[in-house]
């Protein structure tokens, strides 16, 4: 989750993508995948999902 927010997704956007599911259910880790590699891959997958969905967070920053 922190890798995705550091990459630019807001918490609200992530919540809209996850819809109450854990991140590992939406983007399952690969067997033997280390946490940093998974975070990078999952962030890319979340960005792809975000760009293909209408979940923009239009709230003001802060």
Buried (B, 14 or more C-beta within 10 A) or exposed (E): BEBBBEBEBBEEBBBBBBEEEEBEEBBEBEEEEEEEEBBEBBBBBBBEBBEEEEBEBEEEEE
